[in-house]
Amino acid sequence: QGQGNTQGSGQQGVENGTSGAANFNGPAGHGSFSLAGRSGVSLPHPAYNSSREGKIIVKIWVDRQGNVTKTEAPMQGTTILDETMIEQARRAAMRSKFNADPDAAVVQTGTITYVFRKQ
């Protein structure tokens, strides 16, 4: 399976990036989300007090108002299985906020992927 954004055209990544790297952007605790038709309003970063590197994927349930109402982690693709870090990722996901969409499903599911790496 490939990784990265597949919408639109053009080259992905940065000119001086590392070929084959799994991290796409940002420092420790930064990440990306997948929630069809929605944009992020507030995406808090989880606490990062560890030397572990990798990613934690959190499944999210979002209501029409853009509130995260439920989370589940770790999901397939997660590379960090530290319970404390998983809980920090879940807490950050619960504080996330997306744009309101009155035409969306009553409950919409998606994921937030947090990438942890040492600075």
C-alpha positions as CSV (number, residue, x, y, z in Angstrom):
1,Q,0.0,0.0,0.0
2,G,1.1,3.5,-0.7
3,Q,1.2,6.4,1.7
4,G,0.4,10.1,1.2
5,N,-2.3,12.3,-0.2
6,T,-3.7,11.2,-3.6
7,Q,-6.0,14.0,-4.5
8,G,-5.0,16.6,-7.1
9,S,-1.8,16.7,-9.1
10,G,1.8,17.6,-8.6
11,Q,4.7,16.4,-6.6
12,Q,4.4,15.4,-3.0
13,G,7.0,15.9,-0.3
14,V,9.8,18.3,0.1
15,E,12.8,18.6,-2.2
16,N,15.3,17.7,0.5
17,G,13.2,15.0,2.2
18,T,14.3,11.5,2.9
19,S,13.2,8.9,0.3
20,G,11.0,6.3,1.8
21,A,10.3,8.2,5.0
22,A,6.9,7.4,6.6
23,N,6.5,10.8,8.2
24,F,4.8,13.4,6.1
25,N,5.0,16.7,8.1
26,G,5.4,18.4,11.4
27,P,7.3,17.7,14.6
28,A,6.5,15.2,17.3
29,G,2.8,14.5,17.8
30,H,1.7,16.2,14.5
31,G,-0.4,14.3,12.1
32,S,-3.2,14.2,9.6
33,F,-6.8,13.3,9.4
34,S,-9.2,11.5,7.0
35,L,-12.8,12.6,7.2
36,A,-14.6,12.8,3.9
37,G,-15.9,16.3,3.1
38,R,-14.7,17.9,6.3
39,S,-12.0,20.3,7.2
40,G,-10.2,20.6,10.5
41,V,-11.1,23.5,12.8
42,S,-9.0,22.5,15.8
43,L,-6.6,19.5,15.9
44,P,-4.8,19.5,19.2
45,H,-1.5,17.6,19.4
46,P,-1.1,14.8,22.0
47,A,1.5,15.1,24.7
48,Y,4.9,13.6,23.7
49,N,7.1,12.7,26.6
50,S,8.7,9.6,25.2
51,S,11.7,8.6,23.1
52,R,9.5,6.3,21.0
53,E,8.9,7.2,17.4
54,G,6.2,6.0,15.0
55,K,2.5,6.6,14.5
56,I,-0.8,6.1,16.3
57,I,-4.0,5.9,14.3
58,V,-7.2,6.8,16.1
59,K,-10.6,6.1,14.7
60,I,-13.0,8.9,15.3
61,W,-16.8,9.4,15.3
62,V,-17.9,12.9,14.4
63,D,-21.4,14.5,14.7
64,R,-22.9,17.0,12.3
65,Q,-21.7,19.9,14.5
66,G,-18.1,18.7,14.0
67,N,-17.6,17.3,17.5
68,V,-15.7,14.1,18.1
69,T,-18.1,12.0,20.1
70,K,-16.1,8.7,20.3
71,T,-12.6,7.3,19.7
72,E,-11.0,3.9,19.3
73,A,-7.3,3.2,19.2
74,P,-5.0,1.7,18.2
75,M,-6.2,1.0,14.7
76,Q,-4.4,-1.0,12.0
77,G,-1.2,0.7,10.9
78,T,-0.3,1.9,14.3
79,T,3.4,1.3,15.1
80,I,3.5,2.5,18.7
81,L,1.7,0.2,21.2
82,D,2.6,2.1,24.4
83,E,-0.7,2.4,26.3
84,T,0.2,5.9,27.7
85,M,0.9,7.3,24.3
86,I,-2.2,5.7,22.8
87,E,-4.3,7.3,25.6
88,Q,-2.7,10.7,24.9
89,A,-3.6,10.3,21.2
90,R,-7.2,9.4,22.1
91,R,-7.5,12.4,24.4
92,A,-6.2,14.7,21.7
93,A,-8.5,13.2,19.2
94,M,-11.5,13.8,21.5
95,R,-10.6,17.5,21.7
96,S,-10.5,17.8,17.9
97,K,-13.1,19.8,16.1
98,F,-14.2,19.8,12.5
99,N,-16.4,22.0,10.4
100,A,-20.1,21.7,10.9
101,D,-22.1,20.0,8.1
102,P,-25.8,19.8,8.4
103,D,-26.0,17.5,5.4
104,A,-23.5,15.0,6.7
105,A,-24.5,11.7,8.2
106,V,-25.7,11.9,11.8
107,V,-22.5,10.2,12.7
108,Q,-19.5,10.2,10.4
109,T,-16.3,8.1,10.9
110,G,-12.8,8.8,10.0
111,T,-9.3,8.6,11.4
112,I,-6.6,10.9,12.8
113,T,-3.0,9.7,12.4
114,Y,-0.5,11.1,14.9
115,V,3.2,10.9,13.9
116,F,5.7,10.9,16.8
117,R,9.3,11.6,16.1
118,K,12.1,13.1,18.1
119,Q,13.2,16.6,17.2
